[in-house]
Amino acid sequence: AQKITQTQPGMFVQEKEAVTLDCTYDTSDQSYGLFWYKQPSSGEMIFLIYQGSYDEQNATEGRYSLNFQKARKSANLVISASQLGDSAMYFCAMRDPAYSGAGSYQLTFGKGTKLSVIP
Amino acid sequence: GAGVSQSPRYKVAKRGQDVALRCDPISGHVSLFWYQQALGQGPEFLTYFQNEAQLDKSGLPSDRFFAERPEGSVSTLKIQRTQQEDSAVYLCASQPPSGISREQYFGPGTRLTVT
């Protein structure tokens, strides 16, 4: 069974500073995908960044980068130059790679980290 | 363009009542997922559709939960005889048809409160 662990229930960061949100995962599969989503108070899950298990380069999307350490099974999210609008819940998720013919690519989520950006 | 929409946004039900939650996915997205998010937790998978076919319902917590997508677009999640433990946010997500690395696009969710 897959498992995502986010050990930081809450984090604070000063505006314009960088912050790292931790994520470790557990899977016996060789092929998998890792995602980070942002959930503001409005409730909608917003996709931030994706890393495939076979991707050699760490993923980057604007101010977001993913520090992927496959041997350690970690996929930490780095947000550079934090903005007040970055205050939200952040979820790490893994795509279930099992393809039994049903083709279900459900996501398994961690419990999330609440990020608060201080002016 | 229009994103995933869900209705109602908020629903209060008395214990024992039946509820129906609606999801309108992004046009052209063949895959549709339902997730349940309890307070302070991450979303948990309930069920998955590819077009009108329900290919995975392994996450439905009991036979009181039923989902359908009869024409391969709009989906409805129905909960019969609601219980207090059903109180949660129900999220719907859709996914484009090409590339398994593509992200899922989520709706705003329906917050269900069972009293």
Boltz contact constraints between the chains, C-beta under 6 A:
constraints:
  - contact:
      token1: [A, 33]
      token2: [B, 101]
      max_distance: 6.0
  - contact:
      token1: [A, 43]
      token2: [B, 108]
      max_distance: 6.0
  - contact:
      token1: [A, 43]
      token2: [B, 109]
      max_distance: 6.0
  - contact:
      token1: [A, 44]
      token2: [B, 106]
      max_distance: 6.0
  - contact:
      token1: [A, 44]
      token2: [B, 108]
      max_distance: 6.0
  - contact:
      token1: [A, 45]
      token2: [B, 106]
      max_distance: 6.0
  - contact:
      token1: [A, 47]
      token2: [B, 103]
      max_distance: 6.0
  - contact:
      token1: [A, 52]
      token2: [B, 101]
      max_distance: 6.0
  - contact:
      token1: [A, 91]
      token2: [B, 42]
      max_distance: 6.0
  - contact:
      token1: [A, 102]
      token2: [B, 55]
      max_distance: 6.0
  - contact:
      token1: [A, 102]
      token2: [B, 56]
      max_distance: 6.0
  - contact:
      token1: [A, 104]
      token2: [B, 48]
      max_distance: 6.0
  - contact:
      token1: [A, 104]
      token2: [B, 55]
      max_distance: 6.0
  - contact:
      token1: [A, 104]
      token2: [B, 56]
      max_distance: 6.0
  - contact:
      token1: [A, 106]
      token2: [B, 45]
      max_distance: 6.0
  - contact:
      token1: [A, 109]
      token2: [B, 42]
      max_distance: 6.0
  - contact:
      token1: [A, 109]
      token2: [B, 43]
      max_distance: 6.0
  - contact:
      token1: [A, 110]
      token2: [B, 42]
      max_distance: 6.0
  - contact:
      token1: [A, 111]
      token2: [B, 41]
      max_distance: 6.0
  - contact:
      token1: [A, 111]
      token2: [B, 42]
      max_distance: 6.0
  - contact:
      token1: [A, 112]
      token2: [B, 42]
      max_distance: 6.0
